[in-house]
Amino acid sequence: MLWLELTSERIGEAIEESGGLCLLPMGCIERHGPHLPLGTDQIVADEVARRAAEQEPAVVFPSYYFGQIAEARHHPGTVSLEHELLLKLLKATLEEIGRNGFTKVLIVNGHGGSIGLLNYLNMAMLQERHSYGLYGHFLGQMEEEDRKQWEAMKETSEGGHAGESETSTMMHVRPDLVRMDDIRGPEDGRARRWQEALGGVQNPFWWYANYPTALAGDPRPATPQKGEFLIGACVRKLVKVMQAVKADDVTPRLQQEFHDKAEQPGMGDRC
């Protein structure tokens, strides 16, 4: 069920049918090498969430493309909002989902650059009570059997951004947006290692120092068939995550218990 396609009268039924679960597909707007569209992460997250919700009922929130992407501000077309605003906007969106009656929100994250933001969001959620439980899932995860199949199927080892896997998924989902003729060659996606002398010391420019063209890996071995497998693997994993979230009755209890104690810390540990 897509939130945008529901009538106001149907929201209540949709919440009941979905077990109170809302999926929030989160991507970003950034360069994906010279050959993939700016919205690649969002397009894939939307597609996986939609397909998963057809198998395990849930309401899919509209595309949420305000992800953390400061590392790509130097590329045309990137939309990079300040981080304070990103957090505030995301928290406000989650509150609106909860206000409408959903009891569990699962963020389906399709962009690796937002992992840190979402980790911080999880901690920030502990500051106050919420009417819903928050969960997160990164689309890069697979079931073990699917992971083994992909390891045997793929032809490249380096990368993960606009490379073989991501290009394959777009060839399957939106082949009309893939421009393979614009790929310069394998050297474009190889890590530059400009900060190698730092020995892994944390630094804001680590991504730019390795992949200044926002291409990591060699996309040339990509095929629609590989993309079909990868999308299917992502859907299978997400469906299992959704089922686990729906069945979770421990987190709501812990959430209530934690905030009761946090509001009266002088009462001591009553576990």
C-alpha positions as CSV (number, residue, x, y, z in Angstrom):
1,M,0.0,0.0,0.0
2,L,1.4,3.4,-1.0
3,W,0.6,6.2,1.3
4,L,0.2,8.6,-1.6
5,E,-2.5,6.4,-3.2
6,L,-4.6,5.9,-0.1
7,T,-7.7,8.0,0.6
8,S,-8.1,9.6,4.0
9,E,-10.9,7.2,4.8
10,R,-8.7,4.2,4.0
11,I,-5.8,5.2,6.4
12,G,-7.4,3.4,9.4
13,E,-8.0,0.2,7.4
14,A,-4.4,0.4,6.0
15,I,-2.9,0.7,9.5
16,E,-4.9,-2.3,10.7
17,E,-4.0,-4.4,7.6
18,S,-0.3,-3.5,7.9
19,G,-0.1,-4.3,11.6
20,G,0.7,-0.7,12.2
21,L,3.9,-0.8,10.1
22,C,5.0,2.0,7.9
23,L,8.1,1.8,5.6
24,L,10.1,4.9,5.0
25,P,12.3,4.4,1.9
26,M,15.3,6.8,2.3
27,G,17.8,7.6,-0.4
28,C,19.5,10.8,-1.5
29,I,20.2,12.9,-4.5
30,E,23.8,12.6,-5.6
31,R,26.1,11.8,-8.5
32,H,26.4,8.1,-9.2
33,G,29.4,8.0,-11.6
34,P,28.9,9.4,-15.1
35,H,26.3,6.8,-16.1
36,L,23.6,6.5,-13.4
37,P,20.9,9.0,-12.4
38,L,21.2,11.3,-9.4
39,G,18.3,9.5,-7.7
40,T,19.7,5.9,-7.9
41,D,19.6,5.3,-4.2
42,Q,16.0,6.6,-3.9
43,I,14.8,4.7,-7.0
44,V,16.1,1.4,-5.7
45,A,14.9,2.0,-2.1
46,D,11.4,2.8,-3.4
47,E,11.2,-0.2,-5.6
48,V,12.4,-2.7,-2.9
49,A,10.0,-1.2,-0.3
50,R,7.1,-1.4,-2.7
51,R,7.8,-5.0,-3.7
52,A,8.3,-6.1,-0.1
53,A,5.0,-4.5,0.9
54,E,3.2,-6.5,-1.7
55,Q,4.4,-9.6,0.0
56,E,4.2,-8.5,3.7
57,P,1.5,-5.8,4.1
58,A,2.8,-2.4,5.1
59,V,2.2,1.2,4.1
60,V,5.0,2.7,2.1
61,F,5.7,6.4,2.8
62,P,6.6,8.7,-0.2
63,S,10.2,8.9,-1.3
64,Y,12.4,10.4,1.4
65,Y,15.4,11.7,-0.5
66,F,16.9,14.1,2.1
67,G,19.9,11.9,3.1
68,Q,23.3,12.9,4.4
69,I,25.4,13.6,1.3
70,A,27.9,16.4,2.2
71,E,30.7,14.4,0.6
72,A,29.2,14.9,-2.8
73,R,28.6,18.7,-2.6
74,H,31.2,19.3,-5.3
75,H,29.2,17.4,-8.0
76,P,26.4,19.1,-10.0
77,G,22.9,18.0,-9.1
78,T,23.7,17.0,-5.5
79,V,21.1,18.2,-2.9
80,S,23.0,18.4,0.5
81,L,21.0,20.0,3.3
82,E,22.7,21.1,6.6
83,H,22.9,18.2,9.1
84,E,20.9,19.9,11.8
85,L,18.0,20.4,9.4
86,L,18.3,16.8,8.1
87,L,17.9,15.5,11.7
88,K,15.1,17.9,12.5
89,L,13.2,17.2,9.3
90,L,13.5,13.4,9.7
91,K,12.3,13.5,13.3
92,A,9.4,15.7,12.4
93,T,8.4,13.3,9.6
94,L,8.6,10.3,11.9
95,E,6.4,12.1,14.4
96,E,3.8,12.8,11.7
97,I,3.8,9.1,10.8
98,G,3.2,8.2,14.4
99,R,0.5,10.9,14.8
100,N,-1.4,9.3,12.0
101,G,-1.6,6.1,14.0
102,F,1.3,3.9,12.9
103,T,2.9,2.1,15.9
104,K,6.1,1.0,14.1
105,V,8.3,2.8,11.5
106,L,11.0,1.0,9.6
107,I,13.5,3.2,7.7
108,V,14.6,1.4,4.6
109,N,17.9,3.0,3.9
110,G,19.3,2.8,0.4
111,H,22.3,5.2,0.9
112,G,25.5,4.3,2.8
113,G,26.2,7.9,3.6
114,S,23.2,8.2,5.8
115,I,24.2,5.3,8.1
116,G,26.0,7.7,10.5
117,L,23.0,10.1,10.5
118,L,20.6,7.3,11.3
119,N,22.8,5.9,14.1
120,Y,22.7,9.3,15.7
121,L,19.0,9.5,15.2
122,N,18.6,6.3,17.1
123,M,20.4,7.8,20.1
124,A,18.5,11.1,19.8
125,M,15.2,9.2,20.0
126,L,16.0,8.3,23.6
127,Q,15.6,11.9,24.7
128,E,11.8,11.8,24.7
129,R,8.8,9.5,24.5
130,H,7.3,8.5,21.1
131,S,4.0,6.9,20.2
132,Y,5.8,4.5,17.8
133,G,8.9,2.3,17.7
134,L,11.7,3.1,15.3
135,Y,13.6,0.5,13.3
136,G,16.2,0.7,10.6
137,H,17.4,-1.6,7.8
138,F,20.2,-1.0,5.2
139,L,19.5,-2.4,1.8
140,G,23.1,-3.7,1.4
141,Q,22.3,-6.7,3.6
142,M,21.4,-10.1,2.2
143,E,20.4,-13.5,3.5
144,E,23.5,-15.8,3.7
145,E,22.4,-18.0,0.8
146,D,21.8,-15.0,-1.4
147,R,25.2,-13.5,-0.4
148,K,26.9,-16.7,-1.5
149,Q,25.1,-16.7,-4.8
150,W,26.1,-13.1,-5.4
151,E,29.7,-13.8,-4.5
152,A,29.8,-16.5,-7.2
153,M,27.9,-14.3,-9.7
154,K,29.8,-11.0,-9.6
155,E,32.9,-10.3,-11.7
156,T,34.4,-7.4,-9.8
157,S,35.7,-7.1,-6.2
158,E,36.3,-3.3,-5.6
159,G,33.6,-0.8,-5.2
160,G,30.0,-0.5,-4.1
161,H,29.0,2.8,-5.5
162,A,27.7,3.0,-9.1
163,G,29.8,-0.2,-9.8
164,E,28.7,-3.6,-11.0
165,S,26.0,-4.2,-8.4
166,E,24.3,-0.8,-8.3
167,T,24.5,-0.5,-12.1
168,S,22.9,-4.0,-12.5
169,T,20.0,-3.0,-10.2
170,M,19.3,0.1,-12.2
171,M,19.5,-1.9,-15.5
172,H,16.7,-4.1,-14.0
173,V,14.6,-1.4,-12.4
174,R,15.1,1.6,-14.8
175,P,17.1,0.6,-17.8
176,D,16.0,3.8,-19.6
177,L,18.1,5.9,-17.1
178,V,21.4,4.0,-17.5
179,R,24.0,5.5,-19.8
180,M,26.8,2.9,-20.2
181,D,28.4,4.8,-23.1
182,D,29.4,7.5,-20.7
183,I,31.7,5.2,-18.6
184,R,35.3,6.4,-19.1
185,G,37.0,3.1,-18.2
186,P,38.0,0.9,-15.2
187,E,40.6,3.4,-13.9
188,D,37.8,5.9,-13.1
189,G,36.4,3.7,-10.3
190,R,39.7,2.7,-8.7
191,A,40.5,4.1,-5.2
192,R,43.1,7.0,-5.5
193,R,44.3,6.4,-1.9
194,W,45.4,10.0,-1.6
195,Q,45.3,9.8,2.2
196,E,47.1,6.5,2.5
197,A,49.9,8.1,4.6
198,L,47.3,8.7,7.3
199,G,47.0,5.0,7.9
200,G,43.2,5.1,8.3
201,V,43.0,8.1,10.7
202,Q,39.5,9.5,10.6
203,N,39.1,12.5,8.3
204,P,36.2,14.2,6.6
205,F,37.7,13.8,3.1
206,W,38.2,10.0,3.1
207,W,35.6,9.4,0.4
208,Y,36.8,12.3,-1.8
209,A,40.4,11.1,-1.3
210,N,39.5,7.7,-2.8
211,Y,36.6,8.3,-5.2
212,P,36.4,11.9,-6.3
213,T,34.3,11.1,-9.3
214,A,31.7,9.2,-7.1
215,L,32.4,6.0,-8.9
216,A,33.7,3.0,-6.9
217,G,34.4,-0.1,-8.9
218,D,33.9,-1.1,-12.5
219,P,30.3,-1.1,-13.8
220,R,31.0,-2.6,-17.2
221,P,30.2,-6.3,-16.1
222,A,26.7,-5.2,-14.9
223,T,23.7,-6.9,-16.5
224,P,19.9,-6.7,-16.0
225,Q,19.9,-10.4,-14.9
226,K,22.3,-9.6,-12.0
227,G,20.1,-6.7,-11.1
228,E,17.0,-8.8,-11.0
229,F,18.8,-11.2,-8.6
230,L,20.0,-8.4,-6.4
231,I,16.6,-6.7,-6.2
232,G,15.0,-10.0,-5.4
233,A,17.6,-10.6,-2.6
234,C,17.0,-7.2,-1.1
235,V,13.2,-7.8,-1.1
236,R,13.6,-11.3,0.5
237,K,15.8,-9.8,3.3
238,L,13.5,-6.8,3.8
239,V,10.4,-9.1,4.1
240,K,12.1,-11.1,6.8
241,V,13.0,-7.8,8.6
242,M,9.4,-6.6,8.4
243,Q,8.1,-9.9,9.8
244,A,10.5,-9.6,12.7
245,V,9.6,-6.0,13.4
246,K,5.9,-6.8,13.3
247,A,6.4,-9.7,15.8
248,D,8.6,-7.7,18.1
249,D,6.8,-7.1,21.4
250,V,10.0,-6.7,23.5
251,T,11.0,-3.3,22.2
252,P,7.7,-1.6,23.0
253,R,7.9,-2.9,26.5
254,L,11.5,-1.7,26.9
255,Q,10.6,1.6,25.4
256,Q,7.9,2.1,28.1
257,E,10.2,0.9,30.9
258,F,13.1,3.0,29.8
259,H,11.2,6.3,29.7
260,D,9.4,5.6,33.0
261,K,12.8,5.2,34.6
262,A,14.4,8.2,32.7
263,E,11.6,10.5,34.0
264,Q,12.1,9.4,37.6
265,P,15.8,8.4,37.8
266,G,15.8,8.8,41.6
267,M,13.6,5.8,41.9
268,G,16.6,3.5,41.3
269,D,17.0,0.5,39.1
270,R,13.8,-1.5,39.2
271,C,14.7,-4.2,36.7
